[in-house]
Amino acid sequence: MIIKILGSGCANCQKLEKRAREAAKKAGIDAEIVKVQDYVDIMGYGVMSTPGLVVDEAVKVSGRVPSVEEIATILRASNS
């Protein structure tokens, strides 16, 4: 599974990355986490406000930082 964190590297982007790592561990999912900071690439996902969470090329969340549990639920659903 590839998880992408879309954003400039701001505090919320860093928080989302930390929570995504924790959620993947909690869900028992082996995931590669990639930071996407180029705005052209971010806009290619249709995300207009960051941070954004992309799982296996599907945008799951944008414009907010979900909880660890919400991310774990998203990852479990995407892994089935």
LUMDREN-484126 format. One line per field, with one value per residue (C-alpha): residue number from 1; residue in three letters; chain; x, y, z. Coordinates in steps of 0.02 Angstrom, whole numbers, plus 50000, padded with zeros to 5 digits. Layout:
BEGIN
n: (NUM ...) $
res: (ALA ...) $
chain: (A ...) $
x: (X ...) $
y: (Y ...) $
z: (Z ...) $
//
This chain:
BEGIN
n: (1 2 3 4 5 6 7 8 9 10 11 12 13 14 15 16 17 18 19 20 21 22 23 24 25 26 27 28 29 30 31 32 33 34 35 36 37 38 39 40 41 42 43 44 45 46 47 48 49 50 51 52 53 54 55 56 57 58 59 60 61 62 63 64 65 66 67 68 69 70 71 72 73 74 75 76 77 78 79 80) $
res: (MET ILE ILE LYS ILE LEU GLY SER GLY CYS ALA ASN CYS GLN LYS LEU GLU LYS ARG ALA ARG GLU ALA ALA LYS LYS ALA GLY ILE ASP ALA GLU ILE VAL LYS VAL GLN ASP TYR VAL ASP ILE MET GLY TYR GLY VAL MET SER THR PRO GLY LEU VAL VAL ASP GLU ALA VAL LYS VAL SER GLY ARG VAL PRO SER VAL GLU GLU ILE ALA THR ILE LEU ARG ALA SER ASN SER) $
chain: (A A A A A A A A A A A A A A A A A A A A A A A A A A A A A A A A A A A A A A A A A A A A A A A A A A A A A A A A A A A A A A A A A A A A A A A A A A A A A A A A) $
x: (50000 50062 50004 50037 50033 49994 50053 50190 50264 50166 50124 49960 50048 50176 50038 49947 50106 50135 49955 49961 50117 50035 49872 49962 50053 49892 49802 49946 49969 50137 50134 50255 50226 50272 50267 50205 50251 50247 50089 50066 50067 49948 49827 49836 49740 49606 49652 49628 49664 49797 49841 49780 49782 49795 49789 49839 49807 49632 49605 49528 49538 49584 49585 49591 49689 49586 49611 49725 49571 49487 49645 49661 49480 49517 49674 49584 49444 49571 49669 49522) $
y: (50000 50174 50318 50493 50649 50800 50968 51096 51022 51135 51084 51001 50905 50842 50795 50698 50604 50557 50500 50400 50308 50271 50215 50097 50019 50006 49925 49804 49867 49874 50042 50155 50337 50467 50656 50753 50937 50997 51100 51045 50863 50903 50991 50837 50745 50880 50933 51119 51127 51033 50923 50780 50593 50480 50291 50190 50341 50376 50538 50494 50658 50838 51001 50925 50808 50653 50556 50404 50292 50370 50344 50164 50133 50206 50098 49939 49972 50008 49850 49731) $
z: (50000 49957 50065 50002 50109 50002 50065 50083 50241 50359 50538 50486 50347 50471 50593 50457 50412 50594 50614 50451 50510 50678 50595 50475 50621 50722 50575 50545 50367 50281 50195 50104 50151 50021 50041 49890 49904 49724 49700 49519 49577 49720 49602 49489 49625 49624 49801 49826 50013 50106 50191 50086 50114 49962 49976 49823 49711 49781 49878 50045 50143 50104 50198 50372 50484 50526 50688 50695 50711 50559 50456 50518 50464 50291 50275 50327 50201 50064 50105 50081) $
//
